[in-house]
Amino acid sequence: MMNKKITYIALALILLVVFVQESSARTIPQSDANPLLKRGEDKDVCVIAKSVFHDEVTGIITFAEKEKGCTYVFGLFSKGLDDPKKNCYNVLVEDCDGKVVANLTDSIEFADDGTKPFFTKIDVDLKDLLGSGDKRKRQAAANAVVTSNSGTVSTAPLSAI
């Protein structure tokens, strides 16, 4: 009977020592934060805008800027660009004053009254371009414009997403 009590006390004492040892060894210092938690602290903000064409020309152009001054442009026109060799279409990006800031025509391949999906990189600060309009006059900041030999075919404002 005495042996059983000593055995239980010894076993309880061993478990207590192991428990205290493990609990003190696994404490995480409050000053050392996990470096994986710091990955989300990105100070750069990605700016995204789009221009949707709904009139004579149907299509969409999407603008994305991750780094300041470097804007990626993706787009597609599905209809309204008939006979591109005869009409000599240009796809332009204009600021609020009508000044051309980018010509996207070189990256576009025309096909079947529209275009194939296109992608290009332009050196334009999209954030500045979107904020360039006069807010009191409700003026659009910038426009994507499709022109031909006969003048402007279609215009769509750039709007932030």
N, C-alpha and C positions, 0 to 999 in steps of 0.2 A: 504494500500500500504506500509505503514511504517512497519506494522507487518510482512509482507512478507519479507522485506529486513532484518529485525532483525532476523527472523527465518532462512533465508538462511545464514547469517553471523554466527549465532550461530552453525548451522549445519556444515558449512565449518570449523569453529574453532574446533569443537569436532572431526571431521575427521582428521584434521591436527594434533591435540594432539595425537589421537590414532595411526596414521601413524608414528609419531616420536617415540612414546613409543615402538611400535612393532619393528621398524627398529633398535633401539638401544639395545633392549633386545635380539635380535637374532644374534648379531655379534659373530663370533667364534674367540676366541683368537688364534693368529698365533703360539704361543708357545705350545699349547696343541694339538698335532697331534692325530688323531684317532688311537686307539690301534689296530684296525683291519687291518690298513694299514701296520703295522709292522710285520704281520705274515709271509710275504714272504721273510723275511730276514734270511733265513736258511743258515748257513755257511757250512753245510755238503752237499756234492755233491754225488748223487747216481751214482755209476759206474756200467755199464752194459756191458757184453761181451757175445759172442756166439761162439760155435764151430759147424760147419755144416759138416756132413759126407756125401760124395757123391760117394764113390767108392764101395768096397765090402759090406760095411755096410751103410745103409741109416738112418739118424737120425739127431737130433739137441739137443744140450745142451745149456741152457741159464744160465748165472751167473749174479747175482745182489747183489751189496754191498751197503747198506745204512749206516751202522756203520762200522768203521774201524776194520778189522779183523773178521768180521762176514759176510760170503757170503752165499746167498741162491742159490741153484742149482735146475733147473727144466729141465726135458728132456724127450725124447721119441726116441726109435729106431723102425723103421717100418719094416725093413727087413735086412737080412744078418747075423743074429745070430742063425744059425741052431743048433739044439740039444745042448742046453746049459749045460745039465748034463754031456754029453760026453766031450765037448770042454772046459768046466770050464772057461767061459769068465770073464774078469775083466775090469772095466771101471775106468781109472786112469786120474789124472790131473798131468802133468809134467811141471817143469819150463824149462827155456832155456837150462839148462845143462843136462836135462834128468832125474833129480831127482824127484821122486814121492812126490808131496805135498799133494795129497788127493786121497783116494780110494773111489769111489762112488758105488761099487758093492753091499754093504750091503743094500742099499736103493732101489735096482732095482729088479723088479719082471719080469722074462722072460716069454713071451707068444707068440705063433704063429710066429716064426722066428724073433721076435723082443722083445720089452718090453712093459709093460703097462706104462702110464705116471708116472714119478717118481719125487720126491721132497726130498731134504735133505738140511741140514745146515752144512757148513764146516767152520773151523776156519782158514781161509786163507785171507790175505790182497790182494784183487783182483787188486787194483791200483798198488801195488808193483809187483805183478805177471805179469801184462800186460806191465809194464815198464822195465822188467828185461832183455829183449833181446838187442843185439848189433845193433843199428840203422845203423851204417856204413856198416855192413856186410849183412844188410837186413835179419837178423836172426829173426825168430818168437820168440816172448817173451815166450809163453807157448803153450802147446798142450794138447788136450784131446785125450787119447789113449785107444783103445779097444784091449786087448790081450787075448790069449787063451793058451792052453797047448802047441801049436806048435809055439808060438811067437806072434809078433804084427800082428793084423788083419787089423786095420785101424787107421789112425791118422788124426786129424783135428786141425788146429791152432786156438787159442783163438784170436778173434778180437773184439775190442771195438765197441760198437754200438753208 
